[in-house]
Amino acid sequence: MKKRFRVALAGNPNCGKTSIFNDLTGTRQHVGNYPGVTVESKSGMFEIGDLEIELIDLPGVYSLSSGSPEEEVVFNELTKPGIDLILNVVDSSIPRRSLYLTTQLAELHIPMILAFNMSDDARRKGMKFDIAKLEKYFGSPIVQTIGRTGEGMKELVVKLAETIGKLPAHNVPMLTYGADADDAINAVAAKIDALKIGRFAHIPSRFFAIKLLENDSCTAKIADFNPVKGEVKEQIAHLSDSHAIDSESFMADRRYAMLAGACSHAISMTRERRREISDKIDSVMTNKYVGLPLFLAIIYLMFVFTFTCAQPFMDWIEEGFGFLSEFVQSVWSEDTLPFWRSMVTDGIIGGVGGVIVFLPNILFLFFAIAILEDSGYMARAAFVMDGVMRKFGLQGRSFVPLVLGFGCNVPAIMATRCIESDNDRKATVMVLPLMSCGARLPIYALVIPAFFAAQYQAAMMWVMYVIGVVVALFAAKLMRNTLFKGDGEVYLMELPPYRMPTLKSLLLHMWDRGKMYLHKAGTIILATSIILFIANTYPEKTVFSKDYDAMVEQVQKEGAAKKLSEEKIEEEVASIENEKSAEMLEYTVSGRIGKFLEPMFAPIGFDWKLTTASIGALAAKEVFVSQLGILYAEGEADEESETLREKLAKVYTPLQGFCMMLFSLMSIPCLATLAVMKRELNSWKLTIAETFGLFALAYIATLIVYQIGSLLNIGTKLIS
């Protein structure tokens, strides 16, 4: 029987932790969210002989002292019972900064292994390590690795097995802060020991004493330590008076002093450091004049790559689901359980197909994002856009998800995980639905040619996208000043060196996001597709205003008599059947709801048909076009249907056409977006507020435009 152990993988952001995690666990990974926070959790399994190891990939942090969501997660995970070993990944090219976290992890007194990663970068800088001395300083085995290439990984696995075999013994030393500070620490630790807190019995009281003296927010939240806060306050005052510096800064200084001593004795430079290639590239990529145009060009190329590569796969998937639907229809008789037959072919297969068809887009999009992240460019993009985005209460990292929102809001919302500030991340998620995603494009493509002359069509398309961007930015500013109030965090950006991403890492990143999209968005779309199918089907109308069957027979007889082509006869028959479908839809739940809500939507220029189509679009914006096609007897029309455009132009004015697009732009994009939003915000309250808030915004904006346009007589005349 295999022995199971839990190993925590810790380290700074951009230290190569993900590459090591992927190399060790491969495809045996699980991705989710930590309870209560929007921080990604990731764990994976691997085996070494008779050892079964669960590797827990903790969020990248620089310390355990500031109380960010990521640091709270790491603090909580490492102070809970059950962690047998810490695998601490260190960027060996910047050891003094990277090892600061190591000094704090050592205070937990949990056995530890140090992976000195990015050894190739360190070698290029001319750095040479005395591993034996460093192991003595930190009381932990050290293995030099290059995560992205796999160098040193075999040695790391061997060292893991050796260290686990020696558990629970460990030699992690306790860092001393000087006599007076140690006295203060020991005084608080003695008070903690007296409390006998069972759930923290595995962690030295000295660790929590240090945290309390540092005014650590994570430790301060723990009610068990309330009885010692008087002693803590007294010792903090003593240290502040003795050293004319706050206790947190004092202890940070002592840690850095220890690191300086260790690094000076164990790390040497074999040659003088020269300017890195990365620095030379950055002189162009982050230049204040050319950095932004280059970034926009890269984003454009990313979209070209995404849609160009994805289109053939999307076509194949669409054809595959079409074939599957036809196959089921051919083997399942119309007379046998007709409702369930239609449910399976139109509701389930159509609903699933409507989601999976976008999977190639999602996969290639995240493949491109992974290239930008793993190569080191994403940090530069955030740096370039930071100044612009701060004017609207956001940060540079917010720009990338906003751009991705033009493709699909679902992966764009998931991409907000790159934003470290919780308030910035939430504000970005809340305004993302205002970006004109690809699902709104069919509506624009239908409406604009129907109501606007050819010379104005491109401008109208541009106007819709600009409106979305402008409203989103000002909405973000408003939210940061109200709902997510607080000073913007100082955004200290480390620009990692440019690296060549590995194919394995890119594919794993792509697949993780793809699975999430299928699992979360797919289920929602499937459920809503079934609901819409039922709402658009029942109750069934049995008595019609016309005898459509007789009309079909008449067309067929006249067509045969006049020797019309088969194609012409089928066209006329289809027109009659579409008219019947429109009358049937009016009688259904969807049609009745549209009729009921018509008085509410009339002030924004919508009749019951536009209202019904808007209700259907709650599931997915593309449904708006197909619903109008049914209502205007055009069947399952698409955005390129000239006949549908002509019919719309005969019924509605250009002003109403613009209002259709405006309402679509500002209302919720789809239920899949809301589902992913709930997951990322981890709040039903915010998700519900977003739903009603977007509806209110869409309604009020459309109301103002329609009423002012009507008052000024702008676009109020039919063009056909």
TIDO-5042 format. One line per field, with one value per residue (C-alpha): x, y, z; chain; residue number from 1. Coordinates in steps of 0.02 Angstrom, whole numbers, plus 50000, padded with zeros to 5 digits. Layout:
N
east	X|...
north	Y|...
up	Z|...
mol	A|...
seq	NUM|...
//
This chain:
720
east	50000|50066|50104|50023|50102|50049|50180|50150|50230|50274|50368|50363|50263|50359|50484|50445|50336|50204|50333|50391|50212|50168|50326|50292|50103|50075|49891|49842|49787|49634|49593|49466|49446|49490|49332|49287|49412|49437|49609|49641|49678|49777|49833|49905|49962|50124|50212|50391|50407|50287|50256|50097|50117|49983|50068|49972|50019|50001|49976|50137|50177|50326|50297|50175|50148|50038|49868|49826|49701|49846|49947|49796|49773|49956|49952|49793|49853|50023|49956|49826|49875|49920|50066|50211|50339|50363|50442|50502|50542|50669|50717|50904|50942|50882|50919|50913|50737|50675|50743|50648|50494|50607|50653|50468|50430|50574|50487|50344|50469|50396|50526|50576|50666|50731|50724|50846|50754|50803|50982|51016|50975|51089|51231|51210|51228|51392|51326|51405|51325|51407|51262|51337|51348|51173|51102|51185|51115|50935|50942|50861|50920|50942|50925|50967|50833|50773|50587|50545|50673|50663|50846|50874|50699|50763|50878|50732|50623|50764|50787|50599|50597|50749|50676|50505|50589|50667|50507|50464|50645|50703|50843|50759|50843|50754|50805|50861|50817|50936|50925|50792|50680|50698|50650|50491|50455|50482|50369|50225|50260|50250|50078|50023|50089|49985|49827|49856|49771|49749|49726|49895|49990|50094|50159|50287|50211|50363|50296|50131|50220|50325|50171|50079|50227|50232|50047|50010|49827|49803|49858|49764|49600|49620|49511|49613|49753|49644|49701|49883|49852|49887|50061|50088|50045|50164|50309|50280|50289|50450|50532|50476|50548|50712|50747|50650|50568|50407|50423|50371|50508|50632|50603|50605|50773|50841|50783|50866|51025|51031|51006|51141|51262|51215|51223|51390|51470|51388|51360|51498|51508|51623|51618|51555|51368|51326|51165|51045|50964|50796|50845|50887|50719|50629|50707|50592|50443|50414|50462|50335|50315|50317|50269|50081|50072|50175|50061|49906|49988|50028|49849|49786|49900|49838|49659|49710|49799|49650|49514|49617|49672|49505|49390|49424|49397|49238|49172|49210|49124|48972|48962|48985|48841|48735|48771|48731|48564|48519|48571|48459|48315|48340|48338|48205|48033|47933|47785|47885|47892|47896|47927|48080|48143|48136|48209|48361|48393|48350|48370|48512|48617|48586|48625|48784|48840|48811|48939|49067|49078|49166|49289|49426|49416|49437|49581|49681|49647|49718|49862|49907|49886|49998|50133|50125|50128|50264|50375|50373|50283|50119|50207|50269|50094|50028|50169|50134|49947|49959|49965|49811|49707|49743|49650|49494|49530|49604|49780|49880|49836|49651|49678|49713|49547|49454|49531|49491|49311|49294|49310|49212|49169|49186|49374|49400|49325|49433|49585|49558|49650|49810|49754|49827|49720|49552|49460|49535|49493|49312|49289|49362|49247|49094|49126|49184|49006|49002|49135|49057|49090|49080|48903|48840|48919|48776|48653|48759|48783|48595|48537|48667|48644|48455|48444|48602|48673|48830|48944|48894|48896|49079|49062|48908|49000|49145|49025|48950|49121|49176|49016|49050|49231|49188|49043|49150|49293|49181|49083|49249|49294|49125|49139|49315|49250|49096|49068|49253|49314|49492|49658|49736|49874|50051|50083|50262|50295|50438|50485|50548|50676|50608|50601|50553|50392|50385|50252|50201|50169|50070|49961|49925|49877|49764|49680|49650|49552|49464|49402|49340|49245|49162|49117|49051|48986|48928|48813|48730|48703|48636|48512|48452|48440|48322|48220|48209|48160|48014|47966|47970|47871|47733|47589|47563|47437|47311|47194|47271|47211|47245|47239|47426|47419|47294|47403|47553|47453|47391|47569|47629|47484|47504|47690|47671|47542|47653|47804|47899|48070|48082|48185|48052|47913|48016|48049|47863|47822|47958|47883|47712|47788|47888|47729|47647|47799|47785|47602|47645|47783|47664|47555|47698|47764|47897|47770|47650|47788|47836|47655|47642|47803|47770|47701|47861|47973|47868|47953|48120|48045|48018|47859|47817|47923|48081|48040|48023|48188|48273|48211|48282|48447|48468|48535|48648|48647|48647|48471|48407|48433|48359|48207|48172|48190|48052|47941|47954|47926|48105|48142|48312|48381|48557|48637|48658|48473|48427|48242|48239|48330|48201|48058|48137|48163|47978|47923|48055|48144|48333|48313|48233|48370|48503|48408|48408|48598|48617|48506|48598|48767|48727|48621|48697|48789|48731|48695|48863|48946|48846|48891|49077|49056|48978|49125|49257|49172|49120|48965|48784|48748|48869|48812|48628|48671|48766|48618|48492|48619|48657|48472|48439|48585|48529|48349|48388|48517|48402|48254|48353|48414|48243|48145|48269|48282|48092|48079|48208|48139|48308|48297|48110|48057|48044|48170|48066
north	50000|50171|50299|50468|50637|50818|50938|51126|51212|51391|51534|51710|51756|51725|51608|51459|51372|51326|51240|51131|51092|51041|50936|50839|50814|50812|50794|50735|50909|50984|51169|51264|51412|51424|51441|51622|51702|51722|51646|51494|51329|51195|51024|50873|50696|50606|50451|50411|50224|50178|50362|50448|50636|50769|50929|51087|51235|51387|51562|51656|51780|51887|51870|51811|51983|52099|52015|52013|51875|51770|51791|51749|51589|51539|51583|51482|51331|51322|51345|51207|51031|50908|50987|50865|50962|51130|51133|51312|51373|51514|51622|51597|51741|51864|51767|51908|51958|51782|51710|51835|51722|51575|51658|51669|51491|51430|51504|51381|51242|51130|51022|51111|51083|51231|51222|51353|51377|51476|51421|51461|51645|51644|51570|51701|51834|51752|51690|51542|51459|51368|51247|51165|51332|51384|51217|51246|51424|51370|51195|51126|51027|51131|51072|51182|51171|51244|51213|51258|51134|51000|51015|50959|50885|50706|50765|50857|50701|50600|50733|50737|50549|50560|50703|50622|50462|50558|50642|50710|50756|50925|51048|51212|51342|51476|51650|51764|51949|52010|51998|52130|52073|51890|51937|52019|51868|51746|51848|51841|51658|51612|51692|51595|51431|51462|51469|51291|51318|51142|51181|51267|51141|51088|51266|51345|51482|51586|51597|51675|51786|51860|51884|51974|52088|52126|52177|52040|52055|51866|51826|51974|51902|51742|51762|51632|51760|51899|51864|51903|52066|52169|52091|52116|52300|52323|52235|52332|52495|52437|52391|52553|52656|52559|52564|52717|52609|52509|52325|52265|52364|52313|52127|52148|52235|52091|51964|52059|52078|51889|51861|51986|51892|51722|51778|51868|51709|51582|51672|51742|51827|51743|51896|52073|52085|52153|52222|52082|52050|52072|52249|52289|52222|52318|52480|52459|52360|52473|52635|52773|52813|52643|52528|52557|52540|52380|52311|52348|52265|52109|52101|52117|51975|51872|51890|51853|51696|51644|51663|51602|51442|51410|51432|51263|51171|51270|51223|51039|51042|51130|51004|50861|50917|50948|50770|50703|50794|50730|50553|50555|50622|50484|50341|50414|50416|50577|50481|50407|50524|50681|50799|50705|50685|50872|50902|50794|50860|51044|51071|50958|50929|51107|51177|51076|51111|51297|51293|51170|51259|51402|51287|51303|51492|51478|51353|51452|51614|51545|51465|51639|51713|51576|51623|51804|51756|51623|51726|51869|51993|52003|52095|52222|52244|52283|52407|52496|52515|52552|52742|52748|52626|52712|52866|52758|52676|52515|52453|52396|52213|52256|52304|52128|52053|52204|52174|51989|52038|52086|51901|51819|51881|51707|51683|51870|51859|51708|51807|51935|51815|51899|52055|52050|52188|52118|52283|52308|52129|52145|52311|52238|52086|52197|52308|52171|52130|52305|52256|52207|52020|51911|51857|52035|52042|51946|52076|52219|52126|52106|52277|52397|52348|52349|52529|52621|52663|52573|52724|52735|52551|52538|52697|52628|52467|52570|52679|52527|52464|52638|52661|52498|52545|52721|52664|52523|52639|52768|52630|52564|52736|52751|52579|52612|52771|52689|52502|52453|52607|52617|52687|52606|52487|52532|52421|52364|52266|52147|52121|51943|51904|51849|51660|51532|51447|51258|51171|51062|51212|51301|51150|51119|51302|51295|51134|51195|51344|51240|51116|51259|51335|51171|51125|51292|51381|51226|51166|51336|51355|51178|51207|51373|51301|51167|51297|51408|51260|51223|51407|51424|51264|51259|51275|51207|51297|51184|51312|51435|51592|51507|51329|51315|51132|51173|51318|51202|51077|51219|51282|51107|51077|51246|51222|51055|51125|51273|51159|51264|51205|51098|51235|51368|51258|51220|51405|51447|51301|51358|51533|51462|51350|51496|51599|51456|51446|51631|51612|51462|51558|51701|51574|51499|51551|51660|51747|51776|51848|51963|52021|52046|52147|52250|52401|52406|52401|52517|52676|52614|52577|52389|52297|52122|52039|52134|52103|51916|51913|52008|51880|51739|51833|51815|51640|51696|51854|51756|51697|51875|51853|51678|51729|51875|51757|51646|51793|51868|51701|51678|51519|51502|51658|51721|51893|51885|51860|51996|51953|51975|52141|52201|52152|52239|52397|52398|52388|52484|52651|52678|52750|52587|52490|52587|52556|52369|52372|52488|52381|52225|52307|52357|52212|52048|51956|51781|51671|51585|51752|51770|51593|51626|51796|51713|51594|51730|51856|51717|51819|51793|51970|52051|51937|51978|52163|52153|52072|52202|52342|52303|52288|52456|52536|52463|52516|52694|52726|52659|52756|52920|52890|52838|52977|53115|53045|53042|53218|53285|53178|53093|52929|52914|52883|52712|52687|52557
up	50000|49950|50084|50052|50091|50063|49996|49983|49833|49883|49802|49731|49575|49413|49496|49382|49510|49380|49268|49413|49461|49283|49266|49426|49410|49222|49183|49358|49410|49489|49472|49575|49692|49876|49982|50015|49897|49711|49714|49608|49694|49606|49665|49577|49612|49572|49634|49685|49712|49852|49894|49833|49844|49834|49776|49825|49716|49829|49754|49719|49859|49909|50097|50229|50303|50200|50203|50017|49965|49900|50060|50167|50068|50090|50276|50306|50207|50291|50468|50448|50501|50364|50269|50279|50179|50093|49920|49911|49734|49732|49583|49599|49481|49616|49776|49905|49859|49827|49989|50098|50091|50138|50303|50347|50292|50400|50553|50527|50568|50433|50341|50181|50016|49915|49725|49662|49498|49343|49365|49182|49214|49366|49264|49129|49264|49318|49485|49574|49726|49870|49894|50050|50141|50089|50148|50316|50328|50290|50363|50206|50054|49896|49715|49566|49432|49268|49274|49095|49022|49156|49205|49385|49402|49423|49563|49642|49640|49722|49855|49888|49917|50033|50135|50150|50207|50353|50412|50538|50575|50512|50537|50491|50603|50699|50643|50785|50783|50918|51107|51138|50994|51044|51221|51156|51045|51188|51305|51180|51138|51322|51332|51177|51250|51406|51299|51236|51067|51001|50817|50810|50915|50763|50733|50852|50958|50910|50731|50788|50913|50772|50664|50804|50835|50648|50655|50530|50477|50451|50630|50703|50634|50737|50892|50989|51007|51080|51260|51216|51123|51279|51293|51106|51117|51263|51173|51011|51107|51191|51024|50942|51084|51086|50899|50839|50707|50700|50743|50570|50484|50618|50588|50400|50416|50521|50392|50251|50355|50380|50194|50150|50261|50192|50011|50031|50101|49986|49820|49712|49542|49416|49303|49302|49270|49100|49032|48995|48827|48916|48964|48783|48722|48859|48800|48649|48716|48867|48780|48818|48632|48545|48690|48673|48481|48493|48627|48523|48373|48477|48541|48362|48306|48452|48392|48212|48272|48380|48251|48103|48190|48274|48124|48038|48203|48236|48064|48094|48264|48191|48049|48173|48283|48128|48070|48244|48246|48073|48122|48277|48173|48044|48170|48285|48208|48216|48287|48432|48581|48471|48616|48676|48497|48473|48646|48608|48433|48455|48641|48701|48545|48486|48659|48685|48508|48534|48675|48610|48442|48533|48622|48487|48504|48692|48680|48551|48644|48805|48711|48648|48823|48894|48767|48823|49007|49000|48886|49011|48897|48995|49137|49008|48937|49110|49137|48971|49007|49192|49177|49064|49165|49332|49271|49278|49445|49373|49343|49191|49213|49191|49010|48947|49009|48939|48768|48779|48814|48630|48593|48733|48907|48984|48959|48986|49161|49198|49139|49279|49394|49338|49436|49611|49690|49746|49720|49546|49500|49555|49466|49307|49315|49342|49189|49071|49008|48931|48805|48638|48636|48481|48528|48497|48325|48239|48305|48238|48074|48055|48112|48038|47853|47879|47939|47886|47717|47660|47686|47870|47916|47967|48070|48160|48202|48270|48371|48458|48512|48570|48671|48762|48802|48862|48971|49044|49091|49174|49261|49329|49393|49479|49559|49624|49705|49782|49784|49787|49876|49933|49884|49733|49782|49740|49592|49602|49445|49426|49244|49230|49094|48926|48912|48781|48840|48838|48734|48882|48993|48857|48821|49006|49031|48879|48933|49112|49047|48916|49045|49154|49008|48961|49139|49198|49045|48955|49091|49106|48919|48908|49048|48978|48802|48867|48961|48807|48700|48815|48827|48637|48611|48742|48753|48577|48469|48383|48306|48183|48095|47927|47861|47833|47781|47644|47589|47573|47469|47358|47327|47285|47162|47078|47070|46984|46864|46819|46812|46937|46995|47151|47232|47200|47271|47428|47451|47449|47564|47686|47687|47738|47871|47941|47952|48047|48164|48201|48250|48357|48446|48486|48578|48680|48851|48769|48659|48802|48911|48768|48752|48941|48950|48794|48890|48993|48839|48730|48799|48729|48558|48576|48527|48590|48456|48502|48686|48655|48560|48702|48829|48723|48713|48901|48867|48727|48623|48460|48504|48470|48283|48271|48376|48259|48113|48183|48230|48056|47970|47913|48009|48090|48009|48031|48028|47839|47800|47675|47683|47872|47855|47731|47845|47994|47891|47846|48029|48128|48109|48111|48286|48344|48255|48351|48513|48478|48471|48621|48732|48677|48712|48891|48951|49012|48871|48920|49070|49046|49083|49243|49296|49275|49359|49511|49518|49506|49622|49741|49782|49736|49798|49674|49531|49560|49578|49414|49325|49379|49366|49184|49144|49226|49134|48967|48994|49054|48918|48782|48854|48849|48671|48605|48689|48641|48464|48450|48520|48397|48255|48225|48130|48157|47976|47896|47758|47663
mol	A|A|A|A|A|A|A|A|A|A|A|A|A|A|A|A|A|A|A|A|A|A|A|A|A|A|A|A|A|A|A|A|A|A|A|A|A|A|A|A|A|A|A|A|A|A|A|A|A|A|A|A|A|A|A|A|A|A|A|A|A|A|A|A|A|A|A|A|A|A|A|A|A|A|A|A|A|A|A|A|A|A|A|A|A|A|A|A|A|A|A|A|A|A|A|A|A|A|A|A|A|A|A|A|A|A|A|A|A|A|A|A|A|A|A|A|A|A|A|A|A|A|A|A|A|A|A|A|A|A|A|A|A|A|A|A|A|A|A|A|A|A|A|A|A|A|A|A|A|A|A|A|A|A|A|A|A|A|A|A|A|A|A|A|A|A|A|A|A|A|A|A|A|A|A|A|A|A|A|A|A|A|A|A|A|A|A|A|A|A|A|A|A|A|A|A|A|A|A|A|A|A|A|A|A|A|A|A|A|A|A|A|A|A|A|A|A|A|A|A|A|A|A|A|A|A|A|A|A|A|A|A|A|A|A|A|A|A|A|A|A|A|A|A|A|A|A|A|A|A|A|A|A|A|A|A|A|A|A|A|A|A|A|A|A|A|A|A|A|A|A|A|A|A|A|A|A|A|A|A|A|A|A|A|A|A|A|A|A|A|A|A|A|A|A|A|A|A|A|A|A|A|A|A|A|A|A|A|A|A|A|A|A|A|A|A|A|A|A|A|A|A|A|A|A|A|A|A|A|A|A|A|A|A|A|A|A|A|A|A|A|A|A|A|A|A|A|A|A|A|A|A|A|A|A|A|A|A|A|A|A|A|A|A|A|A|A|A|A|A|A|A|A|A|A|A|A|A|A|A|A|A|A|A|A|A|A|A|A|A|A|A|A|A|A|A|A|A|A|A|A|A|A|A|A|A|A|A|A|A|A|A|A|A|A|A|A|A|A|A|A|A|A|A|A|A|A|A|A|A|A|A|A|A|A|A|A|A|A|A|A|A|A|A|A|A|A|A|A|A|A|A|A|A|A|A|A|A|A|A|A|A|A|A|A|A|A|A|A|A|A|A|A|A|A|A|A|A|A|A|A|A|A|A|A|A|A|A|A|A|A|A|A|A|A|A|A|A|A|A|A|A|A|A|A|A|A|A|A|A|A|A|A|A|A|A|A|A|A|A|A|A|A|A|A|A|A|A|A|A|A|A|A|A|A|A|A|A|A|A|A|A|A|A|A|A|A|A|A|A|A|A|A|A|A|A|A|A|A|A|A|A|A|A|A|A|A|A|A|A|A|A|A|A|A|A|A|A|A|A|A|A|A|A|A|A|A|A|A|A|A|A|A|A|A|A|A|A|A|A|A|A|A|A|A|A|A|A|A|A|A|A|A|A|A|A|A|A|A|A|A|A|A|A|A|A|A|A|A|A|A|A|A|A|A|A|A|A|A|A|A|A|A|A|A|A|A|A|A|A|A|A|A|A|A|A|A|A|A|A|A|A|A|A|A|A|A|A|A|A|A|A|A|A|A|A|A|A|A|A|A|A|A|A|A|A|A|A|A|A|A|A|A|A|A|A|A|A|A|A|A|A|A|A|A|A|A|A|A|A|A|A|A|A|A|A|A|A|A|A
seq	1|2|3|4|5|6|7|8|9|10|11|12|13|14|15|16|17|18|19|20|21|22|23|24|25|26|27|28|29|30|31|32|33|34|35|36|37|38|39|40|41|42|43|44|45|46|47|48|49|50|51|52|53|54|55|56|57|58|59|60|61|62|63|64|65|66|67|68|69|70|71|72|73|74|75|76|77|78|79|80|81|82|83|84|85|86|87|88|89|90|91|92|93|94|95|96|97|98|99|100|101|102|103|104|105|106|107|108|109|110|111|112|113|114|115|116|117|118|119|120|121|122|123|124|125|126|127|128|129|130|131|132|133|134|135|136|137|138|139|140|141|142|143|144|145|146|147|148|149|150|151|152|153|154|155|156|157|158|159|160|161|162|163|164|165|166|167|168|169|170|171|172|173|174|175|176|177|178|179|180|181|182|183|184|185|186|187|188|189|190|191|192|193|194|195|196|197|198|199|200|201|202|203|204|205|206|207|208|209|210|211|212|213|214|215|216|217|218|219|220|221|222|223|224|225|226|227|228|229|230|231|232|233|234|235|236|237|238|239|240|241|242|243|244|245|246|247|248|249|250|251|252|253|254|255|256|257|258|259|260|261|262|263|264|265|266|267|268|269|270|271|272|273|274|275|276|277|278|279|280|281|282|283|284|285|286|287|288|289|290|291|292|293|294|295|296|297|298|299|300|301|302|303|304|305|306|307|308|309|310|311|312|313|314|315|316|317|318|319|320|321|322|323|324|325|326|327|328|329|330|331|332|333|334|335|336|337|338|339|340|341|342|343|344|345|346|347|348|349|350|351|352|353|354|355|356|357|358|359|360|361|362|363|364|365|366|367|368|369|370|371|372|373|374|375|376|377|378|379|380|381|382|383|384|385|386|387|388|389|390|391|392|393|394|395|396|397|398|399|400|401|402|403|404|405|406|407|408|409|410|411|412|413|414|415|416|417|418|419|420|421|422|423|424|425|426|427|428|429|430|431|432|433|434|435|436|437|438|439|440|441|442|443|444|445|446|447|448|449|450|451|452|453|454|455|456|457|458|459|460|461|462|463|464|465|466|467|468|469|470|471|472|473|474|475|476|477|478|479|480|481|482|483|484|485|486|487|488|489|490|491|492|493|494|495|496|497|498|499|500|501|502|503|504|505|506|507|508|509|510|511|512|513|514|515|516|517|518|519|520|521|522|523|524|525|526|527|528|529|530|531|532|533|534|535|536|537|538|539|540|541|542|543|544|545|546|547|548|549|550|551|552|553|554|555|556|557|558|559|560|561|562|563|564|565|566|567|568|569|570|571|572|573|574|575|576|577|578|579|580|581|582|583|584|585|586|587|588|589|590|591|592|593|594|595|596|597|598|599|600|601|602|603|604|605|606|607|608|609|610|611|612|613|614|615|616|617|618|619|620|621|622|623|624|625|626|627|628|629|630|631|632|633|634|635|636|637|638|639|640|641|642|643|644|645|646|647|648|649|650|651|652|653|654|655|656|657|658|659|660|661|662|663|664|665|666|667|668|669|670|671|672|673|674|675|676|677|678|679|680|681|682|683|684|685|686|687|688|689|690|691|692|693|694|695|696|697|698|699|700|701|702|703|704|705|706|707|708|709|710|711|712|713|714|715|716|717|718|719|720
//
